[in-house]
Amino acid sequence: MKIYTIGVYGSSEKSFFNKLIENKIELFCDIRQRRGVRGSEYVFVNSKRLQEKLKEIGVYYLHVLDLAPTTEIRKLQQEADFELGAKKRDRYHLGQVFSTEYDSKILQKFNFESLIERFKEDKISRVAFFCVETYPEACHRYLVAREINRLFDIEIIHL
């Protein structure tokens, strides 16, 4: 099994879906709280269109809401970004407060064993965890992948 992470900022629709196809992704795990992106540039990752396109290219879709940061946790990162004068789309890493809160309130409570077992039962060997940020280190998908690697020693590839 391999775990991938993917963001959308900085990608065109074609390049985004080509990454999934080229890496033979079988299951796409959307770990966003709100499954939409503002503006026309990334409309292709708004939930309905995204699911339609994934189905078209033969990739299963799974929304894992329990891995999405809460509104309160997201607000902590927004405050840190504001203090640094950074924009979400230009962020290179997550703030320590976000990471700590996400770890204690989301990661430590999530049943990763059940999720990985489900992948194995369904014979899924290539899973992509998705959120929007360009850089994996700037997104909670990085924390999810790091935890999976820590718990199961599964290879992680950031697309």
C-alpha positions in Angstrom: 0.0 0.0 0.0 1.1 3.6 -0.7 -0.4 6.7 0.6 -0.3 9.9 -1.5 -1.2 13.5 -0.7 -2.4 16.0 -3.2 -3.3 19.7 -3.1 -4.9 21.7 -5.9 -3.6 25.3 -5.6 -1.2 25.9 -8.5 -2.6 23.0 -10.6 -4.7 23.2 -13.7 -7.6 20.8 -14.0 -5.7 18.7 -16.5 -2.5 18.5 -14.4 -4.4 17.7 -11.2 -6.3 14.7 -12.7 -3.2 13.6 -14.6 -1.3 13.2 -11.3 -4.0 10.9 -10.1 -4.0 8.9 -13.3 -0.2 8.7 -13.6 0.1 7.5 -10.0 -2.7 4.9 -10.5 -4.7 6.3 -7.5 -7.6 4.0 -6.7 -9.2 5.9 -3.8 -9.4 9.6 -3.3 -10.0 10.7 0.3 -11.3 14.2 0.6 -10.4 15.4 4.1 -11.9 19.0 3.8 -14.6 20.2 6.1 -16.1 22.3 3.4 -15.8 20.7 0.0 -15.8 23.7 -2.1 -13.2 26.3 -3.3 -14.0 29.9 -4.0 -13.5 31.2 -7.5 -13.7 29.8 -10.9 -10.1 28.7 -11.2 -10.6 25.6 -9.0 -14.3 24.9 -9.6 -13.3 21.4 -10.7 -12.6 20.4 -7.1 -15.9 21.5 -5.8 -17.5 18.3 -4.5 -20.1 17.4 -7.1 -17.8 18.1 -10.1 -14.9 16.4 -8.4 -16.8 13.3 -7.7 -18.2 13.2 -11.3 -14.7 13.5 -12.8 -13.2 10.9 -10.4 -15.9 8.5 -11.4 -15.1 9.1 -15.0 -11.5 8.3 -14.5 -12.2 5.2 -12.4 -11.2 6.6 -9.0 -13.4 6.0 -5.9 -14.3 8.9 -3.7 -14.5 9.0 0.0 -15.2 12.0 2.2 -13.5 11.5 5.6 -15.0 14.4 7.5 -13.5 13.1 10.8 -10.1 14.1 9.5 -11.1 17.6 8.6 -10.0 20.4 11.0 -12.8 22.0 12.9 -13.8 25.6 12.3 -12.1 26.5 15.6 -8.8 24.8 14.6 -8.9 26.4 11.1 -9.4 29.8 12.8 -6.1 29.3 14.8 -4.2 28.9 11.5 -6.0 31.9 10.0 -4.8 34.0 13.0 -1.3 32.7 12.6 -1.4 33.5 8.9 -2.7 37.0 9.6 0.1 37.7 12.1 2.7 36.6 9.5 1.0 38.5 6.7 0.7 35.2 4.8 -2.1 34.1 2.6 -3.5 30.5 2.7 -2.5 29.9 -0.9 1.1 31.1 -0.3 1.7 29.3 3.1 4.7 26.9 3.3 4.0 25.3 6.7 1.4 25.1 9.4 1.6 27.0 12.6 2.6 25.1 15.8 -0.8 26.0 17.5 -2.7 24.5 14.6 -0.6 21.3 14.5 -0.9 20.8 18.3 -4.7 21.3 18.3 -5.2 19.2 15.2 -3.1 16.4 16.7 -4.9 16.4 20.1 -8.5 17.0 18.8 -8.5 15.1 15.5 -5.5 12.7 15.0 -5.4 11.2 18.5 -9.2 10.5 18.4 -9.4 9.1 14.8 -9.4 5.3 14.3 -6.7 4.9 11.7 -6.6 1.1 12.2 -10.2 0.9 11.0 -9.5 3.1 8.0 -6.4 1.2 6.9 -8.2 -2.1 7.5 -11.0 -0.9 5.3 -8.5 -0.1 2.5 -7.0 -3.6 2.8 -10.4 -5.3 2.8 -11.3 -3.5 -0.3 -7.9 -4.3 -1.8 -7.1 -0.6 -2.2 -3.3 -0.1 -2.6 -3.0 3.5 -3.7 -4.9 6.1 -1.7 -4.7 9.9 -2.1 -5.5 12.3 0.7 -6.7 15.6 -0.6 -7.0 19.2 0.6 -6.3 22.4 -1.2 -2.9 23.9 -0.2 0.0 23.7 -2.6 2.6 22.5 -0.2 1.9 19.4 1.9 3.7 20.9 4.9 1.1 23.8 4.8 -1.8 21.4 5.1 -3.3 19.0 7.6 -3.0 16.2 4.9 0.7 16.2 5.8 -0.1 15.6 9.4 -2.5 12.8 8.5 0.1 11.1 6.2 2.8 11.5 8.8 0.5 9.8 11.4 -0.2 6.9 9.0 3.5 6.5 8.4 4.2 6.5 12.1 1.5 4.0 12.9 1.8 1.6 9.9 5.1 2.4 8.3 3.4 2.9 4.9 5.2 4.8 2.2 4.0 8.4 1.8 4.3 10.3 -1.5 3.4 14.0 -1.8 2.2 14.8 -5.3 
